[in-house]
């Protein structure tokens, strides 16, 4: 039995409304169960017909006669559009004949823009916005965007301090609304297991046409053990009997379904970013914790694995901030030939950088600044700020443009 799911205000809502005011087709994309359907139902006008392709009869109609289905629609919400991508060509034809804004509000649990035919057909007619699982800001009622703030002014202050056991619980819970609503860790784990099983059984077939699915659950668990680390496809695939090429393809499928994201390394020369090894980060720390079998009890015995999940939690929170920020930001990481690293490097459109190091400890050491100092030297004038996010409550200066700040500034004021 689950508790009733509370309706948190979603920070992307105004963006969707703005897009519908001047764009014929708006696509709200993101992982299943992140809250897309709830949000579009709130936003849909009364004259918009609602169709979901999770309904088998509707799906059959969409696949057999996409043009006929779209022709019958004046304005519509179409849920889970990735299940019948052939509808998009029919939508293109319809909006070419009638360019009124806000005609189609679509949701998709897979990134359709990586399909060349889709991206080409709807260029200039569609705006895609991303809804990820709940951010801590949404859960705590904060509207401050951490990324906009650190590039323009002082670090946000802590509104709701979370340290120690409270922080661990927050990280292990993650942000999927259904999981957040469950009252115990055991029930959240049960939900997360069912979620990944259903995703692999149903959605992978829609997105990738992979018939042999028995490798995928084991491969996803192997990937979870590598979260936040550089991703060697051959080595990773070898753990579950796959070659490197297949492993890379499967990671691409999970990325397309918004389960995880590959993160490029920051380098002054942009070409060097492409050839270097990416890291893999998951989009939800709660789901990652389940895949790693990490619980509050095991965290007490093994802080190293918690450190991996904490880094992932921060990455996911910052990723959510990119979807609602005023500025345009890219998430990267830094690693050089001396193996000196910075967990997250955020780059704005002007090429300025903020480096973020993530520590699960309440006390910091001199050596914790090593990566940020190196990045500051290498980046020169592009370096704006370096921040160590730690398990404490004080914002403290650590030198020129270097700060320590509580992890809970991520949902600060």
N, C-alpha and C positions, 0 to 999 in steps of 0.2 A: 504494500500500500504506500502511495506517495502522498506527500503533503501537497496542498494546493500551491501552484507555482505563482509566486508574487510577480506582478508586472512592474519591472524596473523601467524607468524612462531610458530610451535608447538615444545616445548622442548623435547617431547618424540620421535621426528622423527628419530634422530640418533640411539636411542635404537632399534627401529623397524628395521632399516637398518642392524644394527649389528646382531640382532637375525636372520634375513632372510639369513645372510651369513653363518650360521652354524647349523640352526635348520630346519627340514622339514616343520613344521607347526607353524605359528605364529598367535596368536589370539590377536587382539586389542579390548579390552572390555571396556565398559563404558556406561553411560546413552545415550538414544536416543538424537539426535540433539546436541551432544557435539563436533562433527566435525570428527568423525571416517571415514565416507565415503570420505569426502574431502581429508583427509590425505592418505588413502590407494590408492586413485586414483592418487595422486601425486607420490606415491612410487612404484606402480605397473609397472613392465617391459612391454614392448610392446607385448611380447609373452605370457602374462598372460591373460587368458580369465576372463571377469568380469561378475559375476552373482549376482543378488540381490533376496533374498527370500521375499522381499516386493512385488515382481511381482507374481501375483497369479498363472500364468501358470508355472513359474519356481518352485514355492513352491509346486505345485501339483506334478510335475515331481520328485522333491527331496523326497517327502513323499511316492510316489507310487513306485519309482524304484531308491533308493539312490545309490545302487551299479552300476547300469547302468549309472547314471549321472556322478559319480566320475570316472568311467572307461574311459569316453570320454574326460577327462581332463588331459592335460599334466602338466600345471601350471595354477593356478587360484586364483582369488580373489572371496571370497564368503561373501556377505554382509548379516548381520542379521541371523547368523547361528543358533541362539536359536529357530528360527521358525521351523526348521527341524533337531533336534538333532540326528536323526537316520543317518544323513549324516556323523557324526563323526566316526561311526564304519566303514563305507565304506572308509573314509579317512585313518583310521588306517590300513586297509587291503592294501590300495594303497601304503602308505609310507613304510610299511613293505617289499613290493616288490621293491620299488625304494626310497632309503633314501636320494636322492639329497636334499640339503638345499634349503629353500625358495620356496618349491613347492606350498604350500597353505598359503595364507594370508587371514585370516578370521576376520570378525568383529562380535561382539555380544553385544546386549543391555541388556543382563542378564548374571549374573555370572554362567557360565556353570560348573565351577569347584566344585560347591556345589552338583552337581548331581553325586553320587558315580560311576555310570556306565561310565560316561564321563571321570571323573578324572582317573579312573583305565585304561580305554582303551587307553588313549593318554599319559600316564606317560612316560617320557623320550623322547617323540616325539614332544612335543608342548611347546612353551614358551608363557606365557600370560603377556601382558603389559596392563596397564590401562590408558585410556584417559578420563579425567574428563573435565567439562566445562573449558573455558579459565581462566588461572590464571592472576592475575594482572601483574605478571612478563612478561607473553606473550604479554599482551596488552601494556605494557610500554617498551618493548624491553630490559628487563633485563635478564641476564642469570645466575645471582648469585643465588645459592640455599641456602635459609635461614637456613635450617637444617644442611647442611654440614658446613656452616660458623660458627654457634653458638657452634657447638661441637669441632671446630678446631681452632678458632681464634676470632678476635674482631667481634662485631655485625656489620652487613652491614650498610653503611651510607645511608642517605635518598637521593634518586636520584630525585624523583618527589613527593614533599610534598603534602599530601592531608589532610586537617583538616576541621572541622566544616561542613558546608553545602556540600562541595565537597566530604567529607568522607561519609556523609549520602547517597548522590546520588550514590556513588561507591558501597556501601553495598547493597542498594535497587536494583541496576541494575543487580548484579550477573554476571555470566560468560557464559551463553549460547550464542553462536555466533549470533543466530537469534534475541535474545532479546537485546543484546548489540548494534546491528545495528539499532534498532528502535529508532526514534528520541524523543519520548515522553514517560513519565511514563505510561500514559494511554494505549498507543499501546503495551508497554512491558507487562503490566498486561493482556491485551487481549491475547497476545501470550501465556503467562504462563498458563492462564485458559484453552485455547484450548489444550495445551501440556498435562496437567494432565488428562483432559477428554479423549484424544486419547490414552494415556498410559493405563488408566484403562480399556477402552473399548476393546483395541486390545491386548496389551502385557501381561496383567495379565492372560488372558485366555491361552496364549502360555506357560507362565512360570509355572502357578500354577493350571490351570484347574478349577479356581473358577468360578462357573456359576452364583451364586447370587452376583451380583456386586453392588447392591444398597447401601450396608453398606460402601463400600470402600471410596467414596469421603468424606463422613462425618467423617470417621475414620482418613483419612489423615489430614483433617483440625483439628481434635482433637489432633492428634500427633504434628502438627505444634505448637499448644499452649504449648506443653510440651518440645519443643526443648531446649536442653542444661540442662534439668532437669532429675533427676533419674526417671526411667520408671517403674511404677507399672502397670503391664499388666491387672490385675483384675479391678483396678480403671479406667484405660484408656478405657478398653473394655466396662465397665458399662455405660460410657457416651453415647455410641451409641448402646447399647443393645447387646453386645457381651460378651461371657465369656472370662476369662483370657487366656485360651489355644488358642482360636481362635485369640484373639488380638495379642498374641506372634507370631502365624503363619503368620498373615497379615503383621506384622512388618518385619518378615523374607522375605516375598515376596517383599516388598518395598526395603529392603536392597539388595536383589538379583538383583533388577532392577536399582541399583545405585542411588536411590533417597535419601537414608539416610544411616547412619551407627550407629550401636550400639558401644558404647565406654566403655571398661572395666575400673574398678578402679585399680589404682596402689597399690600394696601391696608387702612387702618384700617377703612374701611367695606366690609363683605363684598360688597355689591352692586356696588361699583366693580371688584371682581376679575373679575366675569363679563363686564363690557362692554369691558374692556381686552384688548389683543391678547395671545394666549398665545405662549409659545416652544415649539419642538419639540425634544425630546431623544430620542435612540435608547436602546434598552435594552442594547445591547452595543457597546462601542467597537471590537471587532475587526470586526464586521459593517459598522459605519460606515466604518472605515478602508478596507475593500475597496470599498465603494460610492463612496468619494472617491478611489480609486486612490492612497492614501497608504501609503508604505513607509518603512522606516528610512532609506533613501537620500534620499528626497524630503523627509523631516523635516529633514535637515541643511540643505537649501536653502530651506525654507519653514517657519519656526517658527510662523507665524500659523495655518496650517491645523492644525498639531499642537496649538496652543493650543485650538482649537475641539474637537478630538477628546479632549483631556485634560479639558476641562470636562465633556464628555459621559461620559467614564470615571468621573469623580468623582460626577456625578449618578447614574449607574447603580449605583455601589457604595453610595451612600447609600440609593437606592431598595431595594436588596437588604436593607439593614439595617432598613428600615421593615417588611419582611415577617416579621422575627424579633424585633423589639424588644418589650420589656415595655410601653413607652409607645405612644401613638397619635400618629403624626407625619404632617404634610402637607408636601409639597415645593412651594415656590413660588419666585418670583424677585422682585427689586425693580428698578423703573425709574421715575424721576420726570420732571416736565416739563423739568428741566434736563439730561435724558439721563444722569443719574448712576445707575449700576446696581450691584447685588450679584448675583453669579452664581446663588447658591442661598440661599433663605431657608427655614429649617425651623421650622415652627410646631407646638407640642405642643397637647394637648387644652385646656390652661389658657390658650392664647393667647400663651404666652411664645415668644420668637424666638431662634434662633441664625443669624447670617449667615455665609456661607462664600464667600470669594473664592478663585479658583483661578489660580495663576501657574505657567507652565512654566519660570520662571527660578530660578536658585539665589540670586540677590540681589534684595532688595526695595527699592523707592523709597517716599518719603513719599507720592507720589500714589497708590500702591496701596491706601492706607487710606481714600481719599476716599469710596468707596461705603459702607463699613462705618460710618464716622463719621456720614454722612448718615442711614443707617438707624437708628443708635443715637439720634440726635436726634429723628427722626420717631416712632419706636416708644416712646420714653420708658421707662417702667417695665417694659414688656413685653420690652425687649431684655435678653437674658441674657448673650450672648457673641458676639464677632465673631472669626472665624478666617481667616487667609490660609493656605491650603495651598500649599506651594511645594516646589521641587525641591532640598531640603536635608536636613540631619540633626538640626538643633537646634530645640527648642521655646523660643521667645523671647517675653517680654511686650512689647507695643507701646503700652501705655497702659491706661487703665481698661477692663477687660473686653475688651481687644483682644489677640490673640495671633497669632504666626506659628508654624506647625507643619508638619513634613514631611508630604508626601502619604502616606507609608507609615505614618502613625498610623492610617490607615483600616483597617489590619489589625494594629493594635498590641496591646499587652498591658495 
